[in-house]
């Protein structure tokens, strides 16, 4: 039995959650549930990134305090637990959780002790949506590549972190897979970014531009800790860095693996900034970063400003949790964006959950009730007619485990539907209704029908077990 610490990224809470947020939550939840099902000990963590300038702007627009604003909006994210059937063990809100600030201050102090901060005046192009300075050549037609907005010109004197000091270490860790980045295309992207030369990044903001919102820099109250330096710390502050040494040792240092699940838009922060910060502070690094693609709507990135951000709770209310979870795990590509439509969701639910698995289970249960009064016959040791079905069942556990290890949720789900397909083919080939008729009319021995019914029940049981990470309620 292993021990795993699994996290989602923590989103800005400057609006309602949309179906794109739900994808990361569902994928991470399925991964955690799979680990638990195979006997591993798992801590699954999510939360919200409250200390961002976008949240300050959102609060100002509504005429309320940032604390009121983020508390209200963060609740919308935490309340996705029920409609998405999530099993996270911890939810951290970075502005109000008592574990967070002490841990961030300890992280800052450790990096400072290493000599990795220095003060510098700076002018640059800043995207509030990304909370990031961009160089002109990183912009697309003068706009942020992630949000399509024109960055603000910002001039400040801030604390800078010596990211450039860790270029060689980061390159070696990632190229050797000691820090594993999946899929391989994202690993290559990060290595290319490092090879192009890492520049030190601004790790603080002026208190005035932050409107007083955020964690003050230790020893410099006129500055607040940069939102990403603050937010990334959640992965270690929640398990106890700076507040609970025993818990931190158990869940971070002594885990067999520390796994981050993130979206492709924040790969620089998680695969470059974050491990460099941990190297500086002398803290153990994560082992794996899985980078998922985006959901799109009509080929466009889903966002509040684009008006295409469907609320996952509304989708669940209309079509149920199983349909949404199954579509995300069965249809969404591991590489390349996937377009979300109601039609695709319904087609997948009908094909797999109703016509394949649902049909097999309903036929099996009804036939055991009709032909054997609900008493399940024992499984036959030998059943040549079920060779293909047994092969699909025998292959599934290893296939599913390997697929989850590679974060290939689609391939894992396909292994479950493959059993259903073979089960339905077996029913058509064995024709249990004809065997039942032969028993009644010709006095045939019950062994043949018993063998078929027992095989089908065993198949349904195994499908249910494999479905648990995907659809815990339906399973």
C-alpha positions in Angstrom: 0.0 0.0 0.0 1.3 3.4 -1.0 0.7 6.9 0.3 -0.3 9.7 -2.2 -0.8 13.4 -1.8 -2.9 14.6 -4.8 -3.9 18.2 -5.5 -5.8 20.3 -8.0 -4.6 23.8 -8.8 -6.5 26.5 -6.9 -8.5 28.8 -9.2 -9.0 32.5 -8.8 -12.4 33.0 -7.3 -13.3 36.1 -9.3 -16.5 34.6 -10.7 -18.7 31.5 -10.8 -17.1 28.1 -11.5 -17.6 26.9 -15.1 -17.5 23.5 -16.7 -13.7 23.9 -17.4 -13.1 24.1 -13.6 -15.1 21.0 -13.2 -12.9 19.0 -15.6 -9.8 19.3 -13.3 -11.8 18.5 -10.2 -13.4 15.4 -11.8 -10.1 14.1 -13.2 -8.3 14.6 -9.9 -11.1 13.0 -8.0 -11.2 9.9 -10.3 -7.4 9.6 -10.0 -7.6 9.7 -6.2 -10.6 7.3 -6.1 -8.6 4.8 -8.2 -5.7 5.0 -5.8 -8.0 4.4 -2.9 -9.7 1.5 -4.6 -6.4 -0.3 -5.1 -5.6 0.1 -1.4 -3.4 3.2 -1.3 -3.7 5.9 1.3 -4.7 9.2 -0.3 -5.0 12.8 0.7 -6.8 14.7 -2.1 -6.7 18.5 -1.8 -8.3 21.5 -3.6 -9.2 25.0 -2.7 -9.3 28.6 -3.9 -6.7 31.3 -4.6 -8.1 34.3 -2.8 -5.2 36.8 -2.7 -5.3 37.9 -6.3 -5.7 41.4 -7.7 -8.6 40.2 -9.8 -10.5 39.4 -6.6 -9.8 43.0 -5.4 -11.1 44.4 -8.6 -14.2 42.1 -8.4 -14.9 43.3 -4.9 -14.5 47.0 -5.8 -16.9 46.5 -8.7 -19.5 45.3 -6.3 -18.7 47.8 -3.5 -17.8 45.2 -0.9 -14.6 44.2 0.9 -12.3 41.6 -0.7 -12.8 39.3 2.3 -16.6 39.4 1.7 -16.2 38.9 -2.0 -13.8 35.9 -1.8 -15.7 34.2 0.9 -18.9 34.3 -1.1 -17.4 33.2 -4.4 -15.1 30.5 -2.8 -18.3 28.9 -1.4 -19.5 28.4 -5.0 -16.3 26.3 -5.7 -16.5 24.3 -2.5 -20.2 23.6 -3.1 -19.3 21.7 -6.3 -18.5 18.7 -4.0 -22.1 17.4 -4.1 -23.1 17.9 -7.7 -19.8 16.5 -9.0 -19.7 13.8 -6.4 -16.1 14.8 -5.3 -14.2 13.1 -2.5 -11.5 15.7 -1.7 -10.1 15.5 1.9 -9.1 19.1 2.3 -10.2 22.5 0.9 -8.0 25.5 1.6 -9.0 29.1 1.1 -5.8 31.1 1.0 -7.1 34.3 2.5 -8.8 32.9 5.6 -7.4 29.4 6.4 -5.2 29.8 9.5 -2.7 27.3 8.1 -1.8 29.4 5.1 -0.2 32.6 6.2 2.3 31.1 8.7 3.4 28.6 6.0 3.9 31.3 3.3 5.9 33.4 5.7 8.1 30.4 6.6 8.6 29.7 2.9 9.5 33.3 2.2 11.9 33.3 5.1 13.6 30.1 4.0 14.2 31.5 0.5 15.4 34.8 2.0 17.9 32.9 4.2 19.2 31.3 1.1 19.9 34.7 -0.4 17.4 34.3 -3.2 15.6 37.7 -2.9 16.8 41.1 -3.9 15.1 44.5 -4.3 14.8 46.0 -7.8 12.9 48.7 -9.7 11.1 47.3 -12.7 8.8 48.4 -15.5 6.9 45.8 -17.5 3.7 44.6 -19.2 1.5 43.0 -16.6 -1.6 40.9 -17.2 -3.9 41.0 -14.2 -5.7 37.8 -15.4 -2.4 35.8 -15.4 -0.9 37.9 -12.5 2.2 37.8 -14.6 4.7 40.2 -16.3 5.1 39.4 -20.0 8.0 40.3 -22.3 6.8 42.0 -25.6 7.8 38.9 -27.7 5.5 36.7 -25.6 2.5 38.7 -26.5 0.2 37.9 -29.5 -0.5 41.0 -31.4 0.2 43.0 -28.3 -2.2 40.9 -26.2 -1.9 38.3 -23.4 -1.7 34.8 -25.1 -3.9 33.4 -22.4 -6.6 36.0 -21.9 -6.4 38.1 -25.1 -6.3 41.3 -23.1 -3.8 44.2 -23.5 -1.4 44.1 -20.5 -1.0 47.1 -18.2 2.3 49.0 -18.1 3.4 48.7 -14.5 6.5 50.4 -12.8 7.4 49.3 -9.3 10.2 48.5 -6.9 9.7 44.9 -5.8 11.5 42.0 -4.3 12.8 39.6 -7.0 13.4 35.9 -6.7 16.6 34.4 -8.2 14.9 32.0 -10.5 18.0 32.0 -12.9 20.1 30.4 -10.1 18.1 27.1 -10.5 18.1 26.7 -14.3 20.5 23.8 -14.5 19.0 22.0 -11.5 15.5 22.3 -13.0 16.6 21.1 -16.4 18.2 18.1 -14.9 15.3 17.2 -12.7 12.8 17.4 -15.5 14.8 15.8 -18.3 15.5 12.9 -16.0 11.9 12.6 -14.9 12.7 13.0 -11.3 10.2 15.7 -11.6 7.8 14.0 -14.1 5.7 16.2 -16.3 2.9 14.5 -18.3 2.2 14.4 -21.1 5.5 14.4 -22.9 4.6 17.4 -25.0 4.3 19.5 -21.9 7.6 18.2 -20.6 9.3 19.4 -23.8 7.6 22.7 -23.5 9.0 23.3 -20.1 12.5 22.2 -21.1 12.4 24.6 -24.0 11.3 27.4 -21.7 14.2 26.7 -19.4 16.7 26.3 -22.3 15.7 29.8 -23.6 17.0 31.2 -20.4 15.2 31.8 -17.1 14.9 35.4 -15.8 14.4 36.2 -12.1 10.7 37.1 -11.4 9.1 39.7 -9.2 8.0 38.0 -6.0 6.2 40.9 -4.4 3.8 43.8 -5.2 3.4 47.2 -3.7 0.9 47.3 -0.9 -0.8 50.2 -2.7 -1.3 48.4 -6.0 -2.6 45.3 -4.1 -5.0 47.6 -2.3 -3.8 46.2 1.0 -5.0 42.7 0.1 -2.6 39.8 0.6 0.2 38.7 2.9 2.7 41.4 3.8 6.4 40.6 3.0 8.1 39.7 6.3 10.1 42.8 7.3 8.7 45.0 4.5 5.1 45.9 5.2 4.9 48.2 2.2 5.0 45.1 0.0 2.7 42.1 -0.3 3.9 38.6 -1.4 3.1 38.1 -5.1 0.0 36.1 -5.6 1.7 33.2 -7.3 4.3 32.9 -4.6 1.5 33.0 -2.1 -0.9 30.6 -4.0 1.6 27.9 -4.8 2.4 27.6 -1.2 -1.0 26.1 -0.6 0.3 22.7 -1.6 2.5 22.6 1.5 0.7 24.9 3.9 -2.5 22.8 3.9 -0.7 19.6 5.0 1.0 21.6 7.8 4.2 23.4 6.6 4.7 26.1 9.2 1.9 24.9 11.5 2.0 21.1 11.9 5.3 19.4 11.5 4.0 15.9 12.0 1.2 16.3 9.4 3.6 17.9 6.9 6.1 15.1 7.4 3.4 12.4 7.0 1.7 13.8 3.9 4.4 15.7 2.1 7.8 14.4 3.0 6.9 10.7 3.6 4.3 10.3 0.8 5.3 7.9 -2.0 4.2 10.5 -4.5 3.1 14.2 -4.5 1.0 14.8 -7.6 -0.3 18.1 -9.0 -3.1 18.2 -11.6 -3.1 21.6 -13.4 -4.3 23.3 -16.6 -1.9 24.1 -19.4 -2.2 27.9 -18.9 -0.3 27.7 -15.5 2.4 25.3 -16.4 5.2 27.9 -16.0 4.3 28.6 -12.4 4.0 24.9 -11.4 6.8 23.4 -13.4 9.4 26.2 -13.2 8.6 28.7 -10.4 7.3 26.3 -7.8 10.1 23.7 -7.9 12.7 26.5 -7.9 11.0 28.0 -4.8 11.1 24.6 -3.1 14.7 24.0 -4.0 15.5 27.4 -2.5 13.7 26.7 0.7 15.1 23.2 1.0 11.7 21.5 0.7 11.0 18.3 -1.1 9.7 18.7 -4.6 6.5 17.2 -6.1 7.0 14.1 -8.1 4.5 14.5 -10.9 2.7 17.3 -12.6 -0.1 16.3 -14.9 -1.1 19.0 -17.3 -4.6 18.8 -18.8 -5.9 20.6 -21.8 -8.8 23.0 -22.0 -12.5 22.5 -22.6 -13.7 24.8 -25.3 -17.2 25.9 -26.5 -17.5 26.2 -30.3 -13.7 26.0 -30.5 -13.2 29.0 -28.1 -11.7 28.9 -24.7 -14.4 28.9 -22.0 -14.4 32.1 -20.0 -16.8 34.4 -18.2 -16.0 37.3 -20.5 -16.8 35.2 -23.6 -20.3 34.3 -22.2 -19.8 30.6 -22.8 -19.1 29.5 -19.2 -21.8 27.0 -18.3 -22.1 26.3 -14.6 -21.4 22.6 -13.9 -24.1 22.6 -11.2 -26.7 23.6 -13.9 -25.5 20.9 -16.2 -25.8 18.3 -13.4 -29.3 19.6 -12.6 -30.3 19.0 -16.2 -28.5 15.8 -17.0 -27.2 14.3 -13.7 -23.8 13.8 -12.2 -23.0 10.5 -13.9 -23.5 11.9 -17.4 -21.1 14.9 -16.8 -18.4 12.9 -15.0 -18.5 10.1 -17.6 -18.3 12.5 -20.5 -15.3 14.3 -18.9 -13.4 11.0 -18.2 -14.5 9.1 -21.3 -14.4 11.7 -24.1 -11.9 14.5 -23.1 -8.6 14.1 -24.9 -5.3 13.7 -23.1 -3.7 16.0 -25.7 -5.5 18.8 -27.5 -8.5 20.8 -26.4 -11.9 19.2 -26.4 -15.2 21.0 -27.3 -18.0 20.6 -24.8 -21.5 20.4 -26.1 -24.7 19.0 -24.6 -25.1 16.8 -27.6 -21.8 15.1 -27.0 -22.5 14.6 -23.3 -25.9 13.0 -24.1 -24.5 10.8 -26.9 -21.8 9.4 -24.7 -24.2 8.8 -21.8 -26.6 7.0 -24.1 -24.0 4.9 -25.9 -22.0 3.8 -22.9 -24.1 4.1 -19.7 -27.6 3.2 -21.2 -27.1 1.0 -24.2 -23.9 -0.7 -23.2 -23.4 -1.0 -19.4 -27.0 -0.3 -18.4 -28.4 -2.7 -20.9 -26.1 -5.5 -19.8 -26.9 -5.0 -16.1 -30.7 -4.7 -16.7 -30.7 -7.9 -18.8 -28.7 -9.8 -16.3 -30.7 -8.8 -13.2 -34.0 -9.4 -14.9 -33.0 -12.9 -16.2 -31.7 -14.0 -12.8 -35.0 -12.9 -11.3 -37.1 -14.5 -14.0 -35.3 -17.8 -14.4 -33.8 -18.4 -10.9 -36.0 -16.4 -8.6 -33.1 -14.0 -7.9 -30.8 -16.8 -6.7 -27.3 -16.4 -8.3 -25.8 -19.6 -9.5 -22.1 -20.4 -8.8 -19.6 -19.4 -11.4 -18.4 -22.3 -13.5 -14.7 -23.0 -13.4 -14.6 -23.6 -17.1 -16.7 -21.8 -19.7 -15.3 -21.9 -23.2 -18.1 -19.8 -24.6 -17.0 -16.9 -22.4 -13.4 -16.9 -23.4 -13.5 -13.4 -25.0 -15.5 -12.0 -22.1 -13.1 -13.4 -19.5 -10.2 -12.1 -21.4 -11.6 -8.6 -21.3 -12.2 -8.9 -17.6 -8.8 -10.3 -16.9 -7.0 -7.6 -18.9 -9.0 -4.7 -17.5 -7.3 -4.2 -14.1 -3.8 -3.8 -15.5 -5.0 -1.7 -18.4 -7.0 0.6 -16.1 -4.1 0.9 -13.6 -1.6 1.7 -16.4 -4.0 4.3 -17.9 -4.5 6.1 -14.6 -0.8 6.1 -14.0 -0.4 7.9 -17.3 -3.4 10.1 -16.6 -5.1 8.7 -19.7 -8.6 8.7 -18.3 -10.1 8.0 -21.7 -8.2 4.8 -22.1 -9.1 3.7 -18.5 -12.8 4.3 -19.3 -12.6 2.4 -22.6 -11.4 -0.7 -20.7 -14.6 -0.6 -18.7 -16.8 -0.3 -21.8 -14.9 -3.1 -23.5 -16.1 -5.4 -20.8 -19.7 -4.2 -21.3 -19.3 -4.8 -25.1 -18.1 -8.3 -24.6 -20.8 -9.0 -22.0 -23.5 -8.0 -24.5 -22.0 -10.0 -27.2 -21.9 -13.0 -24.9 -25.6 -12.6 -24.1 -26.4 -12.6 -27.9 -24.2 -15.6 -28.5 -25.4 -17.7 -25.5 -29.1 -16.8 -25.9 -30.1 -17.6 -22.3 -33.7 -17.1 -23.1 -33.5 -20.2 -25.4 -31.7 -22.1 -22.7 -34.6 -21.3 -20.3 -37.1 -22.3 -22.9 -35.3 -25.7 -23.3 -35.5 -26.2 -19.6 -39.2 -25.7 -19.5 -40.2 -27.5 -22.6 -37.6 -30.2 -23.0 -36.5 -30.8 -19.4 -32.9 -29.8 -20.2 -30.4 -29.7 -17.3 -30.1 -26.3 -15.7 -26.3 -26.3 -15.8 -26.1 -24.5 -19.2 -28.3 -21.6 -18.1 -26.7 -21.4 -14.7 -23.3 -21.1 -16.3 -24.4 -18.1 -18.5 -26.2 -16.3 -15.7 -23.3 -16.7 -13.3 -20.9 -15.4 -15.9 -23.1 -12.3 -16.5 -23.4 -11.6 -12.8 -19.6 -11.8 -12.3 -19.2 -9.5 -15.2 -21.6 -6.9 -13.8 -19.8 -7.1 -10.4 -16.5 -6.4 -12.0 -17.8 -3.5 -14.1 -19.2 -2.0 -10.9 -15.8 -2.2 -9.2 -14.0 -0.7 -12.2 -16.7 2.1 -12.5 -16.2 3.3 -8.9 -13.5 5.9 -9.6 -15.5 7.2 -12.6 -19.1 7.1 -11.3 -19.1 6.3 -7.6 -22.9 6.6 -7.3 -23.8 4.6 -10.4 -21.2 1.9 -9.5 
